[in-house]
């Protein structure tokens, strides 16, 4: 599926109040081999299926990808959205909305590998680590936000901000995962090692209770981190052998670069560096490349995300 996203030049002042949702694909019946969080991809190419056995662990299959995005117009869009009442609207909301939109058009980006099999995820779930305050002694916690494939950038903004606010309103910023991790960390080391080995075994077979995977920052469509909020350039962040996250995105501080225009004059542009680590086993390099080129186009022209996609594509059987 190599559908191209049409870039729609929409003025922010024309933000639609509420567009109707797109029809959902018919829900599939759960079949033998499916998991709670995804369905088995049965018609994947033989090479894709073999890769999960040749590269058994996610750490073996990590590909590193660096790119830059021209965020000159993106910054203008953010300022317009803030002026329209969307407090704190930022590049992060645009990046999340672009990723959600691309999954709606290129659903193989939302696959994962577990038990050496390829699965199509049942939802779009994005994870992020947040701090209550930007201080070294401020506690970290992980949040997970579930999006719909036809979400607009307004939907993404509201859902993500609601999830962050819910966690930050807690006095100790103690999420369900933090409490679970705290309980496990208090176990004696031999018992903790045995418990973690058991969790790896259960995860391999897809038998971890949904109540735990719902809390886990290691299960989801993608995890993202902002190095720009820390004032540094992006890093290549590894993905984890435990869980099933296939993509880790990191972006950093903005910088100014000078580009030559057609008339020979120089123009200052605002640029954003981005680094991505992917599990190469979920789809081929051409698919990854076309997906990330689409993400770049949407980030650089975010007004297209104000409208719902014309169509939602479903992954292969």
Secondary structure, DSSP 8 states (H G I E B T S, - for coil): -----------GGG--S--------------TT--SSEEE--S--HHHHHHHHHS-SGGGGEEEEEEEEE-HHHHHHHHHHHHTT-TT--HHHHHHHHHHHHHHH-GGGGEEEETTEEEEESSEEEEEEEESSSSTTS-EEEEEEEE-TT--HHHHHHHHHHHHHHHHTSTT---HHHHHHHHHHTS-HHHHHHHHHHHHHHHHHT-S-HHHHTT-TTSSSEEEEESGGGTS--------SSS---EEEEEEEEEEEEEE-TTS-EEEEEEEEEEEEEETTSS-HHHHHHHHHHHHHHHHTGGGGGS--S-------
